[in-house]
């Protein structure tokens, strides 16, 4: 039985573009962060456009958009099965698809991180400085628990973006247990998830004494500060469970809109709300000083969720043209590999391409990133996805369905 998102729902073209926006936003955020002190002319030019500069400098919200997308897409088969009165999708099948989607490209990137990136940044004998630290980093990253200690949370200062992969995979572990609850009581689950996230954001700042003390004891040798430990605690799943829950609820709303069963008020307000969403994001960022730490991010994430739903549900030709094909769609297709490689490539670029004319730096770096991302997508991601699709569709081929069509439909 095929329970993957594309198997059951088909392709949602606008979401390729939304993935593209998410990854380009994160890349721009890190580009500024790592090249701010190098006199990059592109950053200087951006600084002259104040409002755009603010948006780019808050590009961590691209991560929030990725989390929303995960909840939105991955819950759809559960909603469809419930509507049809079918048993829920197989948890084993879900985990198998997630492994095929996430693990191969991630592990290839980890190998390159240890055998190529680290020597280029720190010398060929970097591991001799502290072998056990690097061994523990290898284990923690291999198990997707790198966000659990400051020793591994920064990914050896070579790919600090990887903490989000740990959060994502930890969510996958819980998802087959969580989605049936969302199917039965979406509003209740969303309210509980929001309460958990709000509490966690408050507790990270003001409580969690036992956890903080345990981390400080663990890191006594490295003299971790309480500030570092509390920052680490912001990188845990409870701080983002509301994002995933909101994505699931939005996925349910999209199905209702697609099938014509959505309430009239939702159809009436969605268009104007989606148009207003970018302005809400901007206001949340502009006035974040008035929020409890992290709350402005939740407001912005909620607005991004509305924008996501509006894009997915839109039949407008312009939306399909911008998001469903062209540069944003390409960026969306290779977004996972681009996310995996953009920080290491940026660090290597800064270390080994210092003499490149500053005006050429951004286009040259983006060209390199696009090439590496496409190669990873084409030769690592796609073969594993296609092999999984073929394995799952053998019974259907025996019933005479078209082989090539079945091979094309794999989980996103």
N, C-alpha and C positions, 0 to 999 in steps of 0.2 A: 504494500500500500504506500502511495506517495503522499506524504504529509508535509512536504516542504512548502515554503511560502509561494514560490513561483509555480510549483506543481498545482497548488490549490487556488491561487489568486491570479496568477499571471504577473507580468511586469507592470509596475506602476512608473511610467517614464519620468514623471516629475521628481521622483525620489532619487534618481541618479543625480540630478542637478542639485538637490538638497545636500546629498553627500559631498558633492563637489564644493559647495559653499562651505560646508563644515571643515573639510580638510584644508582648503585654501585659507580659511580664516585662522586655523591653528598654525599653518606654515607661516603666514604673515606675522602672527604674534611672536613666534620664535625667531623669525628673521630679525625683527626689531630688537628682541631681547639679546641676541647673540652678536649683533653688529652695531649696536647703539654707540659703542665707544670707538668704532673704527672710522668714523667720519663718512659713513655711507651716504652718498648724495640723495639716494631714494628716500632714506629716512628723514633727511633734512627737508626734502620737498614735501613729504607727507605731513611733517610738523606744521607746515604753513596752512594746512587745511584742518582747522582745529577739530571739527566734528568727526571727520573721517578718521583723523588720528586717534580720537577717543575710541571709536569703534574697533579699529585695528588693534589697539593696545589692550583691548579686552577680548582678544581672540581666543582665550581659554573657553569662551562660550561655544566655540565649535565642538568641544568635548561634550558639552551639555546637549547639543543638537545630535551628536552621534548616539548618546544614551537614549534620547527620545526616539530616534529612528529604530534602535534595537527593540525597545518595548513595542513600538507601533507595528513593526513588521512581524516579529517573531510570535506575537500572540494571535495573529490572524487565523492560523489553522484551528486553534482552540475555539474561537468564536464561530467559525464556519461549521465545525463538527457539532457544536452545541445547537446551532440553528437547525441542522439537518437531523438532529436526534441520533447522531452517531457517537460511538465511544470517543473519548479524547485521543489526540494523537499520541503515538508511542513515545514515552520518555526516552527509551533506548534509541529510537530513530532520531529524535531531536538531538541527543548528545552526539550521535554519530555524525550528523550533518554539521554540528557546530565544530567538532574536532576537525573535519575535513576543511571547513571554511577558515578556521583560525590557526590551527597548529602548524601545518607545513610551512607556510610563509614566515610565521613567527620564529620557528626553530631555525630555518635557514638564516634569517636575520640575526639570531643569537649567535650562530656559528661565525658569521662574518663579523659580528661585533667583537668577539673574543680573539679571533685569529687575524683580523685585518684592521678593524677600526682602532682597537686599543693599541696595537703596536704603532700605528700611524700617529696616534695622539700622544702616547706615553713611552714609546720605545719598545723594541722587540722583547726586552726582558722585564716588562712591566710587572709580570706576575711574581717576580722574585721579591718585590717590595712587601707583599703580604699575601702569600699563597692561599692561606685559609680564608681570607676575605673574598678572594676571587672565586674560590671553590664554593663558598656559601652563596655568592651571587649567582653562580651557574645553577646551583640547585634551586634556589628561590625563584629565579626567573623561569627555569624549566617547569616548575610547579605552579606558576602564576600566583606566587605569594610575595612578589617583590615589594609590594606596598605595605608590608607588615612591620618593617624596621627601617630606621634611618640608614642602616648599613647597606641596604639594597634598594631603598625607595628612589634614589637618584640614579640608579642603573650605572654606577661607577662614573658618573659625570660624563657618560658617553651617549646616553639615550634616555634622558629623564622623562620622556613622554610615555614610557612603557608602563607606568603605574596604572594608567587607564585600562590597559589590557587585563590587568589583574582584577580590577573592579568589574569589568565586563564579564570575564569568565566566572567570577564568583556569583554574579547575577544569573548566568546560565545554569549553574548548579541548582539554584533555588527556583528557577522559573517553572519547571513542570509542577511544582507544589503551589506556586503563587498564582499562576494563570487560572486554574479552575476556580479559585476564590474570586478573581476578577470577573470571570464569566457569570458567576452567581450574584455578586454584589459589587459592581464596579465602583459606585460612589463611596461605599463603605471602605473598600480597600484603598482607594485613592486618599480618603481622609486619614486613614490609619498611616499610610505611607508618608503623607505630608507631615503628620504629627511626629513620626519617627525622625524624619529628616530635620525638622525644626528643633526637636529636642537635641539631636546629635550636634547640630551647629551650635546650640547654646552650651551644651556640655563640653564640647571641645575647648571652648573659651573659659569656662568657669568651673568645670567639675572633672569627672573621670580620673580622680586622684589615684585610684589603684592602678589603672592602666598606665598613667603617666609615670608613677613611681617604678612600676615594673620595667618600663622601657628605659628609664634613667639607670636602673640597676644593670640592665643588660648592656647598656652602652657606656658604663663607667670607664672602661679602658679607652674609649674614644672621646670621652668628655662631651657627650651630647648635652645640649642645653634643653631646658624645658620648652623653650620657644620652638626648637627644632622638632621635639617630640609632639607638641600640640599641632604643629603644621602637618606632621605625618598623619595624625589622626583625622585631619580633614580629607585625606585621600582614601577613606574607607567606604565600603558599600553603604552603610546606613546614611551617610551624607548625600547619597544619590538615589536612594530607593524611590523617592518621590518622582524623579525623572523617569525611571523605568515604568512606574505605575501610571503616570500621566501619558506616556507613550502608548501603553496598552489601551487605556480608555479612549484615546484619540483614534487608535486603530479600529476600535468598536464603532466609534462615530462615523469613521470613513466608510465602513461596510454598510452602515445604515443609509448614508448618503448615496452610496453606489446603487443600493438595492431599492431606493425610493421609500424606505421605511423610517427615515429620520423625521423627528418632529418638525413642524413648520417653523418654529422659532429658530431652530438651528440653521435651517436653510436660509432664513431671512438675515441672520446676523453674521453668518460665516464670512461672506464677502467683505463687508465693511470691517469686520474684526481683523481679517487677514491683512487688509490694506493698512490698518492702524498698528499692527503688531510691530513693525520696525521702529515706529515712533515710541512705542512703549519700551522697547529695548533701549533705545537711546535715553529716554527719561530715567529709566532704572539705573543706567550707568552714570548719568549726569548728577543724580541725586543720591547716589549710593551711600554718601556720608550720613544720611539720615536713617539708615536701616541698621538693624543688628547685623554684625558680620555674617555674610552669606545670604541674607534675606534678599538683597538686591539681585543676587544671582538667580534666586528662585523666581522672582518676578520676571526677569529677563527670559528665563527658561520657559516659563508659562507662555509668554508672548511668542517665543520661537515655536512652541508647540502649536499655537493657533496658526502661525504662518505655515508650518508643516502640513497641518490638516487642510488649510486652504489650497496649498499647492497641489496636494494629492487629489483633492476633489475637483479641481478646476478643469473645465473643458475649454478654457480660453486658448485660442491658437498661439497667442504670444507667450503664455506660460509654457506650453508644450515646446515651443521653439527654443526658448531660453533654457529651460531645465531638462527637456527630454532629449536634446541632441546638441552637438557642438561642444565647445570647450568645457562647460560645466559638467555635461554628461560624461565626457571623457575623464575629467578629474574625479567624478563620482565612481566610475568603474574601477579606476586604479587607486581609489582613496585609501584602502587598507594598506597596500604596499607603500603608498606615499607617506602615510602616517608612520609606518614602521621605520622608514629610512630617512625622513627629512632632517631630523636632528643630527644623526651621525654625519650625514653628507654636509650639513651646514658647518659642523665643527671641523671636519676635514678641509672644507673650503676655506674657512678662516685661517687654518694652520698652514695650508700648502698653496693657497692661491692669493697670497697677500698682495702680490704685485699686479694683479689684474685691475685694469682701470675701473674705478668705482662705478662709473656709469654702466659698465658691462656686467657688473657683479650680479645684480638681480636677474636680468634675462638669462645670463649664462647658468646661474645656479638653478633657476626654474627649468631650463632645458635639460640639465643633467638630472634633476629630480624626476622629470617626466619620463626620461629614457629609462632610468633605473626602475621606476615604478611600473612602467609598462612591461619591462623584461620580467620582473617578479610576478606580475599579474598573469602574463602570458605563459611563462614556463614553470611557475611554481603553483600559483593559485588554481589556474584553470585545469591543469591535468588532474589534480586531486578532486576537484568538483565534478568534472566530467566522469571520472571513474566511479565516483559515488553514485552519480545519476544513472549510469549504465547498470550498476549492480542492483539498484533498487527497481529498475524498470524491466528486468528480464521477464517476469511473468506477463507483463503487458505486451512485450514484443511477441511472446508466444501466442497472444490473442490477436496478433495481426496488426498492432498499432505501428505507425511509422517510426522506424529506428532513429533516423536523423532528428526528427522532431523531439523524440524523447530525450535524446542526448543533449539537446539544447536547453532543456528545462531543468535547471539545478537551483538549489537554494541560494539566495543572495548572501 
